[in-house]
Amino acid sequence: MTDTPDVRAEPTDSTLANDASSAPSSPAPGTPEAAPRLEIQTSRQFTAWLAAERLSLAFTTYQGGKVFFIGLKPDGRLEVFNRTFERCMGLAASSQTLWLSSLYQLWRFENVLEPGKLYQDYDRVYVPQVAYTTGDIDVHDVAVDAAGRPVFVNTLFSCLATVSETHSFEPLWKPAFISKLAAEDRCHLNGLAMENGSPRYVTAVSRSDVADGWRDHRRDGGIVVDCEYNEIVGSGFSMPHSPRLHRGRLWLLNSGQGELGTLEPETGHFEPVAFCPGYARGLALHGDYAVIGLSGPRHNKTFEGLPLDERLKDKGSSARCGLHIVDLRTGDAVHWVRIEGLVEELYDVAILPAIRRPMAIGLKSDEIRRVLKVAPGAM
């Protein structure tokens, strides 16, 4: 089961795995010389960390229109598997189910393998089962509530929403400072943290209530809002993203400053824990570790002129694309994945606990016609 090859992975000095199609390192006859290429380097002990923590990773890039899965082959070498979904962004993952937002749809994937079964040494095979057509509403973070219903950030309409059987979406909540639902991306609502199966905190680039008003407040207008009380509990951030509750603390990325830190909602105090050498977006927490998505230099006005640029220059570095694994106890970067070539930015990151080697079925080849799973019936 392989999709049409559309990404090639090239060897580097560090651990590397080929993409899902296992394409050759040299173009096949008739293949254009400029075929897309992807290079992935990792820290020396990254694969050992995956094995020790018994997990795999997934991440999305809307620039490349890809969802990637990172796991381990039977011999312990790195496996990188990708599928193509146009402008894929928000990602919510569990052992059996994935939710993935794309340009105008929200997809639900289900694992088709029975417990303990393998398919060609893969221990998860996620199949796209349902797609809700939302239209191009710029869905950012995606989560699942206590009832199993998807909840997502509808950035275009500045609200939280869920799917509808008859409409593009069903609004669930909006910030108190947003006077009406309008397709105007007023505050650039983007991040969502769940608590006990309900939305609790969101991030936005500003509290603007006019069309596209957030762009005027990128350096220090960012806020965190408590959904339960509909009040701002943190402010002064630079393009904050990815709030997450973990072990009783609220973590988030102060992306425009290049910071991972914690916020005390009661006082509004933000405590930086680690510096991120890239535009940080996408955060997953597991035990004592944070997995952070980083994006490289962004060549448009939205991401230029942020404090991150100055901090990177002071540190003698430039923005990198990849994954940054931080020890929450010390703030140290203990592992990393660097991505070069086809992919220059990431949006979301997910941890897949107790999964060694995941894959997914795509839509570009006829394999989706052949992957069948029959529901048990009273036959």
Contacts in CASP RR format, 6 or more apart in sequence:
PFRMAT RR
TARGET T0000
AUTHOR 0000-0000-0000
METHOD contacts of the structure
MODEL  1
MTDTPDVRAEPTDSTLANDASSAPSSPAPGTPEAAPRLEIQTSRQFTAWL
AAERLSLAFTTYQGGKVFFIGLKPDGRLEVFNRTFERCMGLAASSQTLWL
SSLYQLWRFENVLEPGKLYQDYDRVYVPQVAYTTGDIDVHDVAVDAAGRP
VFVNTLFSCLATVSETHSFEPLWKPAFISKLAAEDRCHLNGLAMENGSPR
YVTAVSRSDVADGWRDHRRDGGIVVDCEYNEIVGSGFSMPHSPRLHRGRL
WLLNSGQGELGTLEPETGHFEPVAFCPGYARGLALHGDYAVIGLSGPRHN
KTFEGLPLDERLKDKGSSARCGLHIVDLRTGDAVHWVRIEGLVEELYDVA
ILPAIRRPMAIGLKSDEIRRVLKVAPGAM
1 119 0 8 1.000
1 120 0 8 1.000
1 125 0 8 1.000
1 359 0 8 1.000
1 361 0 8 1.000
1 367 0 8 1.000
1 370 0 8 1.000
1 371 0 8 1.000
2 20 0 8 1.000
2 21 0 8 1.000
2 22 0 8 1.000
2 365 0 8 1.000
2 367 0 8 1.000
3 20 0 8 1.000
3 21 0 8 1.000
3 83 0 8 1.000
3 84 0 8 1.000
3 361 0 8 1.000
3 362 0 8 1.000
3 364 0 8 1.000
3 365 0 8 1.000
3 367 0 8 1.000
4 21 0 8 1.000
4 364 0 8 1.000
4 365 0 8 1.000
5 19 0 8 1.000
5 20 0 8 1.000
5 21 0 8 1.000
5 23 0 8 1.000
6 21 0 8 1.000
6 36 0 8 1.000
6 84 0 8 1.000
6 364 0 8 1.000
7 19 0 8 1.000
7 21 0 8 1.000
7 23 0 8 1.000
7 36 0 8 1.000
7 37 0 8 1.000
7 38 0 8 1.000
7 66 0 8 1.000
7 82 0 8 1.000
7 342 0 8 1.000
8 18 0 8 1.000
8 19 0 8 1.000
8 23 0 8 1.000
8 24 0 8 1.000
8 25 0 8 1.000
8 35 0 8 1.000
8 36 0 8 1.000
8 37 0 8 1.000
8 38 0 8 1.000
9 16 0 8 1.000
9 17 0 8 1.000
9 18 0 8 1.000
9 19 0 8 1.000
9 23 0 8 1.000
9 37 0 8 1.000
9 38 0 8 1.000
9 39 0 8 1.000
9 40 0 8 1.000
9 80 0 8 1.000
10 16 0 8 1.000
10 25 0 8 1.000
10 37 0 8 1.000
10 38 0 8 1.000
10 39 0 8 1.000
11 25 0 8 1.000
12 39 0 8 1.000
12 40 0 8 1.000
12 41 0 8 1.000
13 41 0 8 1.000
14 41 0 8 1.000
14 42 0 8 1.000
14 43 0 8 1.000
14 44 0 8 1.000
15 41 0 8 1.000
15 42 0 8 1.000
15 44 0 8 1.000
15 46 0 8 1.000
15 47 0 8 1.000
15 77 0 8 1.000
15 78 0 8 1.000
16 39 0 8 1.000
16 40 0 8 1.000
16 41 0 8 1.000
16 42 0 8 1.000
16 78 0 8 1.000
16 80 0 8 1.000
17 40 0 8 1.000
17 70 0 8 1.000
17 71 0 8 1.000
17 73 0 8 1.000
17 77 0 8 1.000
17 78 0 8 1.000
17 79 0 8 1.000
17 80 0 8 1.000
18 80 0 8 1.000
19 38 0 8 1.000
19 80 0 8 1.000
19 81 0 8 1.000
19 82 0 8 1.000
20 81 0 8 1.000
20 82 0 8 1.000
20 83 0 8 1.000
20 359 0 8 1.000
27 33 0 8 1.000
27 35 0 8 1.000
36 341 0 8 1.000
36 342 0 8 1.000
37 341 0 8 1.000
37 342 0 8 1.000
38 339 0 8 1.000
38 340 0 8 1.000
38 341 0 8 1.000
38 342 0 8 1.000
38 343 0 8 1.000
39 339 0 8 1.000
39 340 0 8 1.000
39 341 0 8 1.000
40 78 0 8 1.000
40 80 0 8 1.000
40 337 0 8 1.000
40 338 0 8 1.000
40 339 0 8 1.000
40 340 0 8 1.000
41 337 0 8 1.000
41 338 0 8 1.000
41 340 0 8 1.000
42 78 0 8 1.000
42 335 0 8 1.000
42 336 0 8 1.000
42 337 0 8 1.000
42 338 0 8 1.000
43 334 0 8 1.000
43 335 0 8 1.000
43 336 0 8 1.000
43 337 0 8 1.000
45 335 0 8 1.000
46 78 0 8 1.000
46 325 0 8 1.000
46 335 0 8 1.000
46 336 0 8 1.000
46 337 0 8 1.000
47 72 0 8 1.000
47 76 0 8 1.000
47 77 0 8 1.000
47 78 0 8 1.000
49 325 0 8 1.000
49 334 0 8 1.000
49 335 0 8 1.000
50 56 0 8 1.000
50 57 0 8 1.000
50 70 0 8 1.000
50 71 0 8 1.000
50 72 0 8 1.000
51 72 0 8 1.000
51 76 0 8 1.000
53 286 0 8 1.000
53 289 0 8 1.000
54 353 0 8 1.000
54 354 0 8 1.000
54 356 0 8 1.000
55 286 0 8 1.000
55 351 0 8 1.000
55 352 0 8 1.000
55 353 0 8 1.000
55 354 0 8 1.000
55 355 0 8 1.000
56 69 0 8 1.000
56 70 0 8 1.000
56 71 0 8 1.000
56 72 0 8 1.000
56 351 0 8 1.000
56 352 0 8 1.000
56 355 0 8 1.000
56 356 0 8 1.000
56 357 0 8 1.000
56 358 0 8 1.000
57 69 0 8 1.000
57 70 0 8 1.000
57 71 0 8 1.000
57 284 0 8 1.000
57 291 0 8 1.000
57 323 0 8 1.000
57 349 0 8 1.000
57 350 0 8 1.000
57 351 0 8 1.000
57 352 0 8 1.000
58 67 0 8 1.000
58 68 0 8 1.000
58 69 0 8 1.000
58 70 0 8 1.000
58 91 0 8 1.000
58 93 0 8 1.000
58 98 0 8 1.000
58 349 0 8 1.000
58 350 0 8 1.000
58 352 0 8 1.000
58 358 0 8 1.000
59 67 0 8 1.000
59 68 0 8 1.000
59 70 0 8 1.000
59 91 0 8 1.000
59 282 0 8 1.000
59 293 0 8 1.000
59 323 0 8 1.000
59 346 0 8 1.000
59 347 0 8 1.000
59 348 0 8 1.000
59 349 0 8 1.000
59 350 0 8 1.000
60 66 0 8 1.000
60 67 0 8 1.000
60 68 0 8 1.000
60 88 0 8 1.000
60 89 0 8 1.000
60 90 0 8 1.000
60 91 0 8 1.000
60 100 0 8 1.000
60 346 0 8 1.000
60 347 0 8 1.000
60 348 0 8 1.000
61 68 0 8 1.000
61 88 0 8 1.000
61 343 0 8 1.000
61 345 0 8 1.000
61 346 0 8 1.000
61 347 0 8 1.000
62 87 0 8 1.000
62 88 0 8 1.000
62 89 0 8 1.000
62 345 0 8 1.000
62 347 0 8 1.000
63 343 0 8 1.000
63 344 0 8 1.000
63 345 0 8 1.000
64 342 0 8 1.000
64 343 0 8 1.000
65 84 0 8 1.000
65 85 0 8 1.000
65 86 0 8 1.000
65 87 0 8 1.000
65 88 0 8 1.000
66 82 0 8 1.000
66 83 0 8 1.000
66 84 0 8 1.000
66 85 0 8 1.000
66 88 0 8 1.000
66 343 0 8 1.000
67 82 0 8 1.000
67 83 0 8 1.000
67 85 0 8 1.000
67 88 0 8 1.000
67 91 0 8 1.000
67 100 0 8 1.000
67 360 0 8 1.000
68 80 0 8 1.000
68 81 0 8 1.000
68 82 0 8 1.000
69 79 0 8 1.000
69 80 0 8 1.000
69 81 0 8 1.000
69 82 0 8 1.000
69 352 0 8 1.000
69 358 0 8 1.000
69 359 0 8 1.000
69 360 0 8 1.000
70 78 0 8 1.000
70 79 0 8 1.000
70 80 0 8 1.000
70 81 0 8 1.000
70 337 0 8 1.000
71 78 0 8 1.000
71 79 0 8 1.000
71 80 0 8 1.000
71 81 0 8 1.000
71 356 0 8 1.000
71 357 0 8 1.000
71 358 0 8 1.000
72 78 0 8 1.000
72 79 0 8 1.000
72 356 0 8 1.000
72 357 0 8 1.000
73 79 0 8 1.000
73 121 0 8 1.000
73 357 0 8 1.000
74 121 0 8 1.000
74 357 0 8 1.000
79 357 0 8 1.000
81 358 0 8 1.000
81 359 0 8 1.000
81 360 0 8 1.000
83 360 0 8 1.000
83 361 0 8 1.000
83 362 0 8 1.000
84 362 0 8 1.000
84 363 0 8 1.000
84 364 0 8 1.000
85 100 0 8 1.000
85 102 0 8 1.000
85 107 0 8 1.000
85 363 0 8 1.000
86 102 0 8 1.000
86 103 0 8 1.000
87 102 0 8 1.000
87 103 0 8 1.000
88 100 0 8 1.000
88 101 0 8 1.000
88 102 0 8 1.000
88 347 0 8 1.000
89 101 0 8 1.000
89 102 0 8 1.000
89 139 0 8 1.000
89 140 0 8 1.000
89 347 0 8 1.000
89 348 0 8 1.000
90 99 0 8 1.000
90 100 0 8 1.000
90 101 0 8 1.000
90 139 0 8 1.000
90 140 0 8 1.000
90 141 0 8 1.000
90 142 0 8 1.000
90 152 0 8 1.000
90 347 0 8 1.000
90 348 0 8 1.000
91 98 0 8 1.000
91 99 0 8 1.000
91 100 0 8 1.000
91 101 0 8 1.000
91 142 0 8 1.000
91 347 0 8 1.000
91 348 0 8 1.000
91 349 0 8 1.000
91 350 0 8 1.000
92 98 0 8 1.000
92 99 0 8 1.000
92 142 0 8 1.000
92 143 0 8 1.000
92 144 0 8 1.000
92 150 0 8 1.000
92 350 0 8 1.000
93 99 0 8 1.000
93 350 0 8 1.000
93 351 0 8 1.000
93 352 0 8 1.000
94 144 0 8 1.000
95 111 0 8 1.000
95 124 0 8 1.000
95 352 0 8 1.000
95 353 0 8 1.000
95 354 0 8 1.000
95 355 0 8 1.000
96 110 0 8 1.000
96 111 0 8 1.000
97 108 0 8 1.000
97 109 0 8 1.000
97 110 0 8 1.000
97 111 0 8 1.000
97 144 0 8 1.000
98 107 0 8 1.000
98 108 0 8 1.000
98 109 0 8 1.000
98 126 0 8 1.000
98 350 0 8 1.000
98 360 0 8 1.000
99 106 0 8 1.000
99 107 0 8 1.000
99 108 0 8 1.000
99 109 0 8 1.000
99 142 0 8 1.000
99 144 0 8 1.000
99 150 0 8 1.000
100 106 0 8 1.000
100 107 0 8 1.000
100 109 0 8 1.000
100 142 0 8 1.000
101 107 0 8 1.000
101 139 0 8 1.000
101 140 0 8 1.000
101 142 0 8 1.000
101 152 0 8 1.000
103 136 0 8 1.000
104 133 0 8 1.000
104 134 0 8 1.000
104 135 0 8 1.000
104 136 0 8 1.000
105 131 0 8 1.000
105 132 0 8 1.000
105 133 0 8 1.000
105 134 0 8 1.000
105 135 0 8 1.000
106 131 0 8 1.000
106 132 0 8 1.000
106 134 0 8 1.000
106 139 0 8 1.000
106 142 0 8 1.000
106 150 0 8 1.000
106 152 0 8 1.000
106 163 0 8 1.000
107 128 0 8 1.000
107 130 0 8 1.000
107 131 0 8 1.000
108 128 0 8 1.000
108 129 0 8 1.000
108 130 0 8 1.000
108 131 0 8 1.000
108 132 0 8 1.000
108 150 0 8 1.000
109 126 0 8 1.000
109 127 0 8 1.000
109 128 0 8 1.000
109 129 0 8 1.000
109 360 0 8 1.000
110 126 0 8 1.000
110 127 0 8 1.000
110 129 0 8 1.000
111 124 0 8 1.000
111 125 0 8 1.000
111 126 0 8 1.000
111 127 0 8 1.000
112 125 0 8 1.000
112 126 0 8 1.000
112 127 0 8 1.000
112 371 0 8 1.000
112 373 0 8 1.000
113 119 0 8 1.000
113 122 0 8 1.000
113 123 0 8 1.000
113 124 0 8 1.000
113 125 0 8 1.000
116 123 0 8 1.000
119 125 0 8 1.000
119 359 0 8 1.000
121 357 0 8 1.000
122 357 0 8 1.000
122 358 0 8 1.000
122 359 0 8 1.000
123 355 0 8 1.000
123 356 0 8 1.000
123 357 0 8 1.000
123 358 0 8 1.000
124 352 0 8 1.000
124 355 0 8 1.000
124 357 0 8 1.000
124 358 0 8 1.000
124 359 0 8 1.000
125 358 0 8 1.000
125 359 0 8 1.000
125 360 0 8 1.000
125 361 0 8 1.000
125 371 0 8 1.000
126 358 0 8 1.000
126 359 0 8 1.000
126 360 0 8 1.000
126 361 0 8 1.000
127 360 0 8 1.000
127 361 0 8 1.000
127 368 0 8 1.000
127 371 0 8 1.000
127 373 0 8 1.000
128 360 0 8 1.000
128 361 0 8 1.000
128 362 0 8 1.000
128 363 0 8 1.000
128 368 0 8 1.000
132 163 0 8 1.000
132 164 0 8 1.000
133 168 0 8 1.000
134 163 0 8 1.000
134 168 0 8 1.000
134 169 0 8 1.000
135 168 0 8 1.000
136 156 0 8 1.000
137 154 0 8 1.000
137 155 0 8 1.000
137 156 0 8 1.000
137 157 0 8 1.000
137 161 0 8 1.000
137 168 0 8 1.000
137 169 0 8 1.000
137 183 0 8 1.000
138 154 0 8 1.000
138 155 0 8 1.000
138 156 0 8 1.000
138 185 0 8 1.000
139 152 0 8 1.000
139 153 0 8 1.000
139 154 0 8 1.000
139 155 0 8 1.000
140 152 0 8 1.000
140 153 0 8 1.000
140 155 0 8 1.000
140 189 0 8 1.000
140 190 0 8 1.000
140 191 0 8 1.000
140 192 0 8 1.000
140 347 0 8 1.000
141 152 0 8 1.000
141 153 0 8 1.000
141 190 0 8 1.000
141 191 0 8 1.000
141 192 0 8 1.000
141 242 0 8 1.000
141 348 0 8 1.000
142 150 0 8 1.000
142 151 0 8 1.000
142 152 0 8 1.000
142 153 0 8 1.000
142 192 0 8 1.000
142 348 0 8 1.000
143 150 0 8 1.000
143 151 0 8 1.000
143 152 0 8 1.000
143 192 0 8 1.000
143 194 0 8 1.000
143 199 0 8 1.000
144 150 0 8 1.000
144 151 0 8 1.000
144 194 0 8 1.000
144 197 0 8 1.000
145 151 0 8 1.000
145 162 0 8 1.000
145 194 0 8 1.000
145 197 0 8 1.000
145 198 0 8 1.000
145 199 0 8 1.000
146 196 0 8 1.000
146 197 0 8 1.000
146 198 0 8 1.000
149 162 0 8 1.000
149 163 0 8 1.000
150 162 0 8 1.000
150 163 0 8 1.000
151 160 0 8 1.000
151 161 0 8 1.000
151 162 0 8 1.000
151 172 0 8 1.000
151 192 0 8 1.000
151 194 0 8 1.000
151 199 0 8 1.000
152 160 0 8 1.000
152 161 0 8 1.000
152 162 0 8 1.000
152 192 0 8 1.000
153 160 0 8 1.000
153 189 0 8 1.000
153 190 0 8 1.000
153 191 0 8 1.000
153 192 0 8 1.000
153 202 0 8 1.000
154 160 0 8 1.000
154 161 0 8 1.000
154 169 0 8 1.000
154 171 0 8 1.000
154 189 0 8 1.000
155 185 0 8 1.000
155 188 0 8 1.000
155 189 0 8 1.000
155 190 0 8 1.000
156 183 0 8 1.000
156 184 0 8 1.000
156 185 0 8 1.000
157 169 0 8 1.000
157 171 0 8 1.000
157 174 0 8 1.000
157 181 0 8 1.000
157 182 0 8 1.000
157 183 0 8 1.000
158 174 0 8 1.000
158 175 0 8 1.000
158 178 0 8 1.000
158 181 0 8 1.000
158 182 0 8 1.000
158 184 0 8 1.000
158 185 0 8 1.000
158 186 0 8 1.000
158 187 0 8 1.000
158 189 0 8 1.000
158 204 0 8 1.000
159 171 0 8 1.000
159 172 0 8 1.000
159 173 0 8 1.000
159 174 0 8 1.000
159 178 0 8 1.000
159 181 0 8 1.000
159 189 0 8 1.000
160 171 0 8 1.000
160 172 0 8 1.000
160 173 0 8 1.000
160 174 0 8 1.000
160 189 0 8 1.000
160 192 0 8 1.000
160 199 0 8 1.000
160 202 0 8 1.000
160 227 0 8 1.000
161 169 0 8 1.000
161 170 0 8 1.000
161 171 0 8 1.000
161 172 0 8 1.000
162 169 0 8 1.000
162 170 0 8 1.000
162 172 0 8 1.000
163 169 0 8 1.000
163 170 0 8 1.000
164 170 0 8 1.000
171 181 0 8 1.000
172 199 0 8 1.000
173 199 0 8 1.000
173 227 0 8 1.000
173 230 0 8 1.000
174 181 0 8 1.000
175 187 0 8 1.000
175 189 0 8 1.000
175 202 0 8 1.000
175 204 0 8 1.000
175 207 0 8 1.000
175 225 0 8 1.000
175 230 0 8 1.000
176 230 0 8 1.000
176 231 0 8 1.000
177 187 0 8 1.000
177 207 0 8 1.000
177 209 0 8 1.000
178 186 0 8 1.000
178 187 0 8 1.000
178 209 0 8 1.000
179 209 0 8 1.000
182 211 0 8 1.000
184 210 0 8 1.000
184 211 0 8 1.000
184 212 0 8 1.000
185 211 0 8 1.000
185 212 0 8 1.000
185 214 0 8 1.000
186 208 0 8 1.000
186 209 0 8 1.000
186 210 0 8 1.000
186 211 0 8 1.000
186 212 0 8 1.000
186 213 0 8 1.000
186 214 0 8 1.000
187 204 0 8 1.000
187 205 0 8 1.000
187 206 0 8 1.000
187 207 0 8 1.000
187 208 0 8 1.000
187 209 0 8 1.000
187 213 0 8 1.000
187 214 0 8 1.000
188 204 0 8 1.000
188 205 0 8 1.000
188 206 0 8 1.000
188 214 0 8 1.000
189 202 0 8 1.000
189 203 0 8 1.000
189 204 0 8 1.000
190 202 0 8 1.000
190 203 0 8 1.000
190 204 0 8 1.000
190 205 0 8 1.000
190 241 0 8 1.000
191 202 0 8 1.000
191 203 0 8 1.000
191 240 0 8 1.000
191 241 0 8 1.000
191 242 0 8 1.000
191 243 0 8 1.000
192 199 0 8 1.000
192 201 0 8 1.000
192 202 0 8 1.000
192 243 0 8 1.000
193 199 0 8 1.000
193 200 0 8 1.000
193 201 0 8 1.000
193 202 0 8 1.000
193 243 0 8 1.000
193 244 0 8 1.000
193 245 0 8 1.000
193 250 0 8 1.000
193 252 0 8 1.000
194 200 0 8 1.000
194 245 0 8 1.000
195 201 0 8 1.000
195 245 0 8 1.000
198 227 0 8 1.000
198 228 0 8 1.000
199 227 0 8 1.000
200 226 0 8 1.000
200 227 0 8 1.000
200 228 0 8 1.000
200 245 0 8 1.000
201 224 0 8 1.000
201 225 0 8 1.000
201 226 0 8 1.000
201 227 0 8 1.000
201 233 0 8 1.000
201 243 0 8 1.000
201 245 0 8 1.000
201 250 0 8 1.000
201 265 0 8 1.000
202 224 0 8 1.000
202 225 0 8 1.000
202 227 0 8 1.000
202 243 0 8 1.000
203 222 0 8 1.000
203 223 0 8 1.000
203 224 0 8 1.000
203 225 0 8 1.000
203 237 0 8 1.000
203 240 0 8 1.000
203 241 0 8 1.000
203 242 0 8 1.000
203 243 0 8 1.000
203 252 0 8 1.000
204 214 0 8 1.000
204 222 0 8 1.000
204 223 0 8 1.000
204 225 0 8 1.000
204 240 0 8 1.000
205 214 0 8 1.000
205 217 0 8 1.000
205 218 0 8 1.000
205 221 0 8 1.000
205 222 0 8 1.000
205 239 0 8 1.000
205 240 0 8 1.000
206 213 0 8 1.000
206 214 0 8 1.000
206 216 0 8 1.000
206 217 0 8 1.000
206 218 0 8 1.000
206 221 0 8 1.000
206 222 0 8 1.000
206 223 0 8 1.000
207 221 0 8 1.000
207 222 0 8 1.000
207 223 0 8 1.000
207 232 0 8 1.000
208 214 0 8 1.000
208 216 0 8 1.000
208 217 0 8 1.000
215 301 0 8 1.000
215 302 0 8 1.000
218 238 0 8 1.000
218 239 0 8 1.000
218 256 0 8 1.000
218 302 0 8 1.000
218 305 0 8 1.000
218 306 0 8 1.000
219 238 0 8 1.000
219 256 0 8 1.000
219 305 0 8 1.000
219 306 0 8 1.000
219 307 0 8 1.000
220 236 0 8 1.000
220 237 0 8 1.000
220 238 0 8 1.000
221 235 0 8 1.000
221 236 0 8 1.000
221 237 0 8 1.000
221 238 0 8 1.000
222 235 0 8 1.000
222 236 0 8 1.000
222 237 0 8 1.000
222 238 0 8 1.000
222 239 0 8 1.000
222 240 0 8 1.000
223 232 0 8 1.000
223 234 0 8 1.000
223 235 0 8 1.000
223 236 0 8 1.000
223 237 0 8 1.000
223 240 0 8 1.000
224 232 0 8 1.000
224 233 0 8 1.000
224 234 0 8 1.000
224 235 0 8 1.000
224 237 0 8 1.000
224 240 0 8 1.000
224 243 0 8 1.000
224 250 0 8 1.000
224 252 0 8 1.000
224 263 0 8 1.000
224 265 0 8 1.000
225 231 0 8 1.000
225 232 0 8 1.000
225 233 0 8 1.000
226 232 0 8 1.000
226 233 0 8 1.000
226 265 0 8 1.000
233 263 0 8 1.000
233 265 0 8 1.000
233 266 0 8 1.000
233 268 0 8 1.000
234 263 0 8 1.000
234 265 0 8 1.000
234 268 0 8 1.000
234 270 0 8 1.000
235 268 0 8 1.000
237 252 0 8 1.000
237 254 0 8 1.000
237 256 0 8 1.000
237 257 0 8 1.000
237 270 0 8 1.000
238 254 0 8 1.000
238 255 0 8 1.000
238 256 0 8 1.000
238 257 0 8 1.000
238 306 0 8 1.000
238 307 0 8 1.000
238 308 0 8 1.000
239 254 0 8 1.000
239 255 0 8 1.000
239 256 0 8 1.000
239 306 0 8 1.000
240 252 0 8 1.000
240 253 0 8 1.000
240 254 0 8 1.000
240 255 0 8 1.000
241 252 0 8 1.000
241 253 0 8 1.000
241 255 0 8 1.000
241 280 0 8 1.000
241 281 0 8 1.000
241 282 0 8 1.000
241 283 0 8 1.000
242 252 0 8 1.000
242 253 0 8 1.000
242 280 0 8 1.000
242 281 0 8 1.000
242 282 0 8 1.000
242 283 0 8 1.000
242 348 0 8 1.000
243 250 0 8 1.000
243 251 0 8 1.000
243 252 0 8 1.000
243 263 0 8 1.000
244 250 0 8 1.000
244 251 0 8 1.000
244 252 0 8 1.000
244 283 0 8 1.000
244 284 0 8 1.000
244 285 0 8 1.000
245 251 0 8 1.000
246 285 0 8 1.000
246 287 0 8 1.000
247 287 0 8 1.000
249 262 0 8 1.000
250 262 0 8 1.000
250 263 0 8 1.000
250 264 0 8 1.000
250 265 0 8 1.000
251 260 0 8 1.000
251 261 0 8 1.000
251 262 0 8 1.000
251 263 0 8 1.000
251 283 0 8 1.000
251 285 0 8 1.000
251 290 0 8 1.000
252 260 0 8 1.000
252 261 0 8 1.000
252 262 0 8 1.000
252 263 0 8 1.000
252 283 0 8 1.000
253 259 0 8 1.000
253 260 0 8 1.000
253 261 0 8 1.000
253 276 0 8 1.000
253 280 0 8 1.000
253 281 0 8 1.000
253 282 0 8 1.000
253 283 0 8 1.000
253 292 0 8 1.000
254 260 0 8 1.000
254 261 0 8 1.000
254 270 0 8 1.000
254 272 0 8 1.000
255 276 0 8 1.000
255 279 0 8 1.000
255 280 0 8 1.000
255 281 0 8 1.000
255 308 0 8 1.000
256 279 0 8 1.000
256 280 0 8 1.000
256 306 0 8 1.000
256 307 0 8 1.000
256 308 0 8 1.000
257 272 0 8 1.000
257 306 0 8 1.000
257 307 0 8 1.000
257 308 0 8 1.000
257 311 0 8 1.000
258 275 0 8 1.000
258 276 0 8 1.000
258 278 0 8 1.000
258 279 0 8 1.000
258 280 0 8 1.000
258 307 0 8 1.000
258 308 0 8 1.000
258 311 0 8 1.000
259 272 0 8 1.000
259 273 0 8 1.000
259 274 0 8 1.000
259 275 0 8 1.000
259 276 0 8 1.000
259 280 0 8 1.000
260 272 0 8 1.000
260 273 0 8 1.000
260 274 0 8 1.000
260 276 0 8 1.000
260 280 0 8 1.000
260 283 0 8 1.000
260 290 0 8 1.000
260 292 0 8 1.000
260 326 0 8 1.000
260 331 0 8 1.000
261 270 0 8 1.000
261 271 0 8 1.000
261 272 0 8 1.000
261 273 0 8 1.000
261 274 0 8 1.000
262 270 0 8 1.000
262 271 0 8 1.000
262 273 0 8 1.000
263 269 0 8 1.000
263 270 0 8 1.000
263 271 0 8 1.000
264 270 0 8 1.000
264 271 0 8 1.000
273 326 0 8 1.000
273 328 0 8 1.000
273 331 0 8 1.000
274 290 0 8 1.000
274 326 0 8 1.000
274 331 0 8 1.000
274 332 0 8 1.000
274 333 0 8 1.000
275 311 0 8 1.000
275 315 0 8 1.000
276 292 0 8 1.000
276 294 0 8 1.000
276 324 0 8 1.000
277 294 0 8 1.000
277 312 0 8 1.000
277 315 0 8 1.000
277 317 0 8 1.000
277 319 0 8 1.000
277 320 0 8 1.000
277 324 0 8 1.000
278 294 0 8 1.000
278 295 0 8 1.000
278 296 0 8 1.000
278 308 0 8 1.000
278 312 0 8 1.000
278 319 0 8 1.000
278 320 0 8 1.000
278 321 0 8 1.000
279 294 0 8 1.000
279 295 0 8 1.000
279 296 0 8 1.000
279 298 0 8 1.000
279 303 0 8 1.000
279 306 0 8 1.000
279 308 0 8 1.000
279 319 0 8 1.000
279 345 0 8 1.000
280 292 0 8 1.000
280 293 0 8 1.000
280 294 0 8 1.000
280 295 0 8 1.000
280 324 0 8 1.000
281 293 0 8 1.000
281 294 0 8 1.000
281 295 0 8 1.000
281 346 0 8 1.000
281 347 0 8 1.000
281 348 0 8 1.000
282 292 0 8 1.000
282 293 0 8 1.000
282 346 0 8 1.000
282 347 0 8 1.000
282 348 0 8 1.000
282 349 0 8 1.000
283 290 0 8 1.000
283 291 0 8 1.000
283 292 0 8 1.000
283 293 0 8 1.000
283 349 0 8 1.000
284 290 0 8 1.000
284 291 0 8 1.000
284 349 0 8 1.000
284 350 0 8 1.000
284 351 0 8 1.000
285 291 0 8 1.000
285 328 0 8 1.000
285 351 0 8 1.000
286 351 0 8 1.000
286 353 0 8 1.000
287 328 0 8 1.000
288 327 0 8 1.000
288 328 0 8 1.000
288 329 0 8 1.000
289 325 0 8 1.000
289 326 0 8 1.000
289 327 0 8 1.000
289 328 0 8 1.000
289 334 0 8 1.000
290 325 0 8 1.000
290 326 0 8 1.000
290 328 0 8 1.000
291 323 0 8 1.000
291 324 0 8 1.000
291 325 0 8 1.000
291 349 0 8 1.000
291 351 0 8 1.000
292 323 0 8 1.000
292 324 0 8 1.000
292 325 0 8 1.000
292 326 0 8 1.000
292 349 0 8 1.000
293 322 0 8 1.000
293 323 0 8 1.000
293 324 0 8 1.000
293 346 0 8 1.000
293 349 0 8 1.000
294 319 0 8 1.000
294 320 0 8 1.000
294 321 0 8 1.000
294 322 0 8 1.000
294 323 0 8 1.000
294 324 0 8 1.000
294 346 0 8 1.000
295 319 0 8 1.000
295 321 0 8 1.000
295 322 0 8 1.000
295 344 0 8 1.000
295 345 0 8 1.000
295 346 0 8 1.000
296 318 0 8 1.000
296 319 0 8 1.000
296 320 0 8 1.000
296 321 0 8 1.000
296 344 0 8 1.000
296 345 0 8 1.000
297 318 0 8 1.000
297 319 0 8 1.000
297 344 0 8 1.000
298 304 0 8 1.000
298 319 0 8 1.000
298 345 0 8 1.000
308 319 0 8 1.000
312 318 0 8 1.000
312 319 0 8 1.000
320 338 0 8 1.000
321 338 0 8 1.000
321 339 0 8 1.000
321 340 0 8 1.000
321 343 0 8 1.000
321 344 0 8 1.000
321 345 0 8 1.000
321 346 0 8 1.000
322 336 0 8 1.000
322 337 0 8 1.000
322 338 0 8 1.000
322 339 0 8 1.000
322 346 0 8 1.000
323 336 0 8 1.000
323 337 0 8 1.000
323 346 0 8 1.000
323 349 0 8 1.000
324 333 0 8 1.000
324 336 0 8 1.000
325 333 0 8 1.000
325 334 0 8 1.000
325 335 0 8 1.000
325 336 0 8 1.000
326 332 0 8 1.000
326 333 0 8 1.000
326 334 0 8 1.000
327 334 0 8 1.000
339 346 0 8 1.000
352 358 0 8 1.000
361 367 0 8 1.000
361 368 0 8 1.000
361 371 0 8 1.000
362 368 0 8 1.000
END
